[in-house]
Amino acid sequence: MELALAPETMARWQFGITTVYHFLFVPLTISLAALVAGLETAWVRTGKQKYLKATKFWGKLFLINIAMGVVTGIVQEFQFGMNWSDYSRFVGDIFGAPLAFEALIAFFFESTFIGLWIFGWDKLPKKLHCFCMWMVSIGTVLSAYFILAANSWMQHPVGYKYNRATGRAELTDFWKVLTQDTTLVVVFHTLTAAFLTGAAFMVGVSAYHLMRKKHIKVMRTSLRLGLVTLVVAGLLTAVSGDSLGKVMFKQQPMKMASAEALWDKAAPAPFSVFSYGDVAKGHNKVAIEIPGLLSFLAHNDFSSPVPGINDVNKSEQQKFGPGDYRPNIPVTYWGFRWMIGFGMTSFAIGLAGLWLTRKKFWLAPGLRTGDEEPPHLALTKNRTLGARLTKWYWRLAFVTLGFPLIANSWGWIFTEMGRQPWVVYGVLRTRDAVSPGVTQGEVITSLVVFTTLYAILAVVEVKLLAKYIKAGPQELSESDLNPPTKIGGDPTDADRPMAFSY
């Protein structure tokens, strides 16, 4: 009981809850910014109203999401000083650089250009207005890059030296922190997963309206964009995940052995499909495996050896001293599978949808529909799914909007839990990173307050999204259809100052 309520345990719970909650919004923000920018670009190039309606509709959902993401992200900054002061003191010299770049460059792009985009609809020429959203999108990607560079340093610390006199890590090569292989593959994987998330969200919402036969022209366009993005992002997520796995096999063999519940060295090493084991005794009671596949994932061949949990634990005891260097095996093992399972399920639904709603020339004339009709879900050139199966596919497509969010959450849980007992791998243990002066009562109180606040914010977020999703795209006004041709809008409209002026 004392261990369960220890300040370290409660501080980890608090940071875990706030981080996972915040990360629900991050991938959706990154992907929706780019997708909205793409839709607005299509409107600028073609002048078609359906693209403008789609831009305004998805842009509104994007704004709700990014606002909630900013609010929830602020809390994490405070926790470094509140619950993790020893950690902040140790890594402050390293973390200060990428986080400063994130604030000065990335957040500047996001905050400045999102303001211009929100208030510039009737004040900016449409090409310049579209340019603003592309700048917002670039800002979200840069923000993710700098933050992931800092996190990657925790996974694989490079470009620093340890100052024994001060007891701190000191930065020696900032470029190496930004460009190490861990950073690059983590950024690649996170961004592809982000677009998988945004695409599934777009597919789900579009399916909801098409099932109701509402806002058909806009939703057909959105569905197609979402499905193509979902399939491409799904493939790239698998490729980037494979690259990240190979890097982790080299840098954190314990994490990857735990992800497969591989207790002892094996050559060839099998990939675990299902496993149930005895953690205390260090072996599996039940194991369903694919022979040699883990060796291929780790080394690109089917015979190379892969060290097991027991082997790596002994190796780390020799290197770092006595102790148990195993993470929570069940959480790591199942987190890895839920991450892959929910992510790839969305990809499969997207792949099926891309075939079922394919272009007209793949369909018999009788199955072709116009822009004002919901698409037939055609199994073959001359055969549809039927009314019942069509309805079930739309329902499944709607539900899939939540699957990548679950996959992202378990991906972060796996990444951070699999590194334990280290907060900075091989350098600083988690138990040595907590604030020494924070009491059990203070951490419990703040944990309850933050969890309650986030629960309230979750209700607000869901209600707002549900309200505007259900309402669908709004009709365009005269000012929407006739945007200004120069900055400031109509010069004769003198009683309306520029919305973004001070």
C-alpha positions, 0 to 999 in steps of 0.5 A: 500500500505504501508503494502504491501511494508513494510520491514517485508512484503518484507523480508517475500516475499524474504525468501519465494521465496528463500526457496521454490525455494531451496526446489525444489532441496532438496527432489530430491537430497535426493532421487536420492542419495539413488536411484543411490546408489541402482542402483550401488549396483545392478551393483556391485552384478550382473555385468549387464550393464543395472544397470551401465548405469542407475547409470551413467545416473541418477547420472548425473542428480543427480549431476546437481540437487545437484549443483543447490541446494548448490548454492541456499541454500547459499543465505538463510544463508545470509538472516538471517543476512541481513533481520532477524537480530533480529531473528538471535540474539534471536535464535542464541544460539539454531540454532547454534548447529544443523546448526553446526552439519549439516555443520561439519558432514552432509555436510562433508559426502556429499562434500567429498564422492561426490568428490570421487564418481565423480572422482573415477570411474577409480581410485577406486574399484567398491565396494569402489566407490559404498560405496562413494555414500551410504555415500553421501546418508547418508549425505543428510539424516543427513543434512535434519535431522539437518535442520529440527530439527532447523525448528521444534524448531520454530514450537514447541520450547523446550529445552531452557530458555529465558534470560531476561537480554540479550533478547535471547533464550538459549539452555539447552537441545540439545538432546531434540531439536533433538528428540522431537516428532515434529522433528521426525514426520517432518523428517519422513514426509519430507523424505518419501515425498522426495522419492515420489519426486525422484520416480516420477521423475524417472518414468516420465523420464523413461516413456518419453523414453519408449514412444519414444522406446529409451534406453529400457533396462535401462528405463524398469529397472528404471521405475520398480524401480521408480514405486515401490518406488513411491507406497511405498513412497506414502503410507509412506507419507500418514502415516507420514502425519497423524502422523504429523497432530496429533502432529500439532493438539496438538501443533498448533491448529490454523494451523490445524483449518485453514487447514480445515476452521473450524471456531467454535468448533465441535464435531464431527468435519467434514473434509472439501472437499471444502469450501468458506467463509468470513474471516472478519465475520469468517464463511463459505458461502459454505461447502462440508464436510465429517462428523466426519473425522476431529475428527478421524484425530485429535484423532483417533475417530469420535466424539471427539471435535476439536477447531475452528479458532474463539475458538483458536483465543480467547484462544491465545488472553487470553494467549498472549495479544490482537491481531489477531492470525489467519494466512492467511486462504485461503492460509493455507486452499488451500495449505493443499489441493494442497499438498495432492492432487498433492502428492496423484495424483502421488501415484495413477499414480504410483499404476496404473503403477505398475499394468499395467507393472506387472511381466510376470507371471501375463500376457498371453504369447502373452502380454509378452515382452523382455528386449529390448521391451517396456512393454505392459500396460496390463489392465487384463491378456489378454487385453492391454490398446490399442495404444491411452490409452497407449500413454496417460498413458506414457504422464501422467506418464511423467507429474507426475514428476512435481506433487510432486515438487508442493506438496512439495512447498505447504507443506512448504508454509502451514507449515510456513504460518500456523504458522503466526503471529509467527516466533517462535511459541508462543515466537517471532512474525514475526514482531519483527524478522526483521532487524530494520536497513534495509530500504524498498528500500534495501529489494526491491532491494535485492528481485528483484536481487535474484528473477531475479538471481533465474529465470536465474538459473531456465532456466539453470537448466531446460535446463541442465536437458532437454539436458541430459534427452533427450540424455539418457544413454551413451554407456559404455567405456572400462574403465567403463566395467573394473573398477580397482581392487585396489585404484589408478587404473592401476599402469602402467598408470603413466601419469594419476594422481589420479583425487582427489589428490591435 
